[in-house]
């Protein structure tokens, strides 16, 4: 299959609104995650915490290519996707703090951000478990006869899970409207793709199921948008799923506890030269899509959003002990033992 290539940096291909969305949404993701990392170091955020820094184009470019009625699901590196979809940053930050005002009322934490209003079916902690669920989200749209689709993200480490391959097979068998995205940052938890898979061109795995499968420059938001838009068109006309291997890179470790001894600092710095935010900002400046005053206004807006999110999270209450018994069953008076 032909590989997707990065767009020329300075070429204008989309509207001012689209470039503005990409820059602002990716900057919000970046600044939010940077702040989350700082707060984790201060022990205000505890437990597991997986940052998305460096991978922002994979989410932002997909969001611009899809509609508000499409369904989203991902793994446990899940703060950025809902932020791009419009989830209140305060609610996301409050969830990281374990506060009752969080997206899952403080019960899920960093790995389990959900937003039903924005069709974000959550981050999921079991490696690869979200893939059959993503298949189910797509199948539900097909069953109901809508033109909507599901987009399902997974890491490169998840592609060795059996449930992933079962999902690929069923998706093709039933021509399910789902876009499978491998966010290939090269190392899974901390072991390179080359050391764990005989197939290192991961998009080729989809070809075993006759699934249209492509490699995408995941550091370039335009390339991501184009690949997802093409896959969406295929799904909406009834031709079934697509597998996209978005080749991206995380600047931070797998989680906050990762010492990153498996890669060099030089490698990280080399990838930063292809930073997705700097690429789109370069296009904006080269073509005078936004004035410097407009760019500064976005920077200030994002800073305020993050500052307000932290303030909201810090001032929010912790869950009450009785909250452990709430939201367990749909039927509120379901008989269960409380003592």
Rosetta blueprint (number, residue, H / E / L):
1 X L
2 X L
3 X L
4 X L
5 X L
6 X L
7 X L
8 X L
9 X L
10 X L
11 X L
12 X L
13 X L
14 X L
15 X L
16 X H
17 X H
18 X H
19 X H
20 X H
21 X H
22 X H
23 X H
24 X H
25 X H
26 X H
27 X H
28 X H
29 X H
30 X H
31 X H
32 X H
33 X H
34 X H
35 X H
36 X H
37 X H
38 X H
39 X H
40 X H
41 X H
42 X L
43 X L
44 X L
45 X L
46 X L
47 X L
48 X L
49 X L
50 X L
51 X L
52 X L
53 X L
54 X L
55 X L
56 X H
57 X H
58 X H
59 X H
60 X H
61 X H
62 X H
63 X H
64 X H
65 X H
66 X L
67 X L
68 X L
69 X L
70 X L
71 X E
72 X E
73 X E
74 X E
75 X L
76 X L
77 X L
78 X L
79 X H
80 X H
81 X H
82 X H
83 X H
84 X H
85 X H
86 X L
87 X L
88 X L
89 X H
90 X H
91 X H
92 X H
93 X H
94 X H
95 X H
96 X H
97 X H
98 X L
99 X E
100 X L
101 X L
102 X L
103 X L
104 X L
105 X L
106 X L
107 X L
108 X L
109 X H
110 X H
111 X H
112 X L
113 X L
114 X L
115 X E
116 X H
117 X H
118 X H
119 X L
120 X E
121 X E
122 X E
123 X E
124 X L
125 X L
126 X L
127 X L
128 X L
129 X H
130 X H
131 X H
132 X H
133 X H
134 X H
135 X H
136 X H
137 X H
138 X H
139 X H
140 X H
141 X H
142 X H
143 X H
144 X H
145 X L
146 X L
147 X L
148 X L
149 X L
150 X E
151 X E
152 X E
153 X E
154 X E
155 X E
156 X H
157 X H
158 X H
159 X H
160 X H
161 X L
162 X H
163 X H
164 X H
165 X H
166 X H
167 X H
168 X H
169 X H
170 X H
171 X H
172 X H
173 X H
174 X L
175 X L
176 X L
177 X L
178 X E
179 X E
180 X E
181 X E
182 X E
183 X E
184 X E
185 X L
186 X L
187 X L
188 X L
189 X L
190 X L
191 X L
192 X L
193 X H
194 X H
195 X H
196 X H
197 X L
198 X L
199 X L
200 X L
201 X L
202 X L
203 X L
204 X H
205 X H
206 X H
207 X H
208 X L
209 X L
210 X L
211 X L
212 X E
213 X E
214 X E
215 X E
216 X E
217 X E
218 X L
219 X L
220 X L
221 X H
222 X H
223 X H
224 X H
225 X H
226 X H
227 X H
228 X H
229 X H
230 X H
231 X H
232 X H
233 X H
234 X H
235 X H
236 X H
237 X L
238 X L
239 X L
240 X L
241 X L
242 X E
243 X E
244 X E
245 X E
246 X E
247 X E
248 X L
249 X L
250 X L
251 X L
252 X L
253 X L
254 X L
255 X L
256 X L
257 X L
258 X L
259 X L
260 X L
261 X L
262 X L
263 X L
264 X L
265 X H
266 X H
267 X H
268 X H
269 X H
270 X H
271 X H
272 X H
273 X L
274 X L
275 X L
276 X H
277 X H
278 X H
279 X H
280 X H
281 X H
282 X H
283 X H
284 X H
285 X H
286 X H
287 X L
288 X L
289 X L
290 X L
291 X L
292 X H
293 X H
294 X H
295 X H
296 X H
297 X H
298 X H
299 X H
300 X H
301 X H
302 X H
303 X H
304 X H
305 X H
306 X H
307 X H
308 X H
309 X H
310 X H
311 X H
312 X H
313 X H
314 X H
315 X H
316 X L
317 X L
318 X E
319 X L
320 X L
321 X H
322 X H
323 X H
324 X H
325 X H
326 X L
327 X L
328 X L
329 X L
330 X L
331 X L
332 X L
333 X L
334 X L
335 X L
336 X L
337 X L
338 X L
339 X L
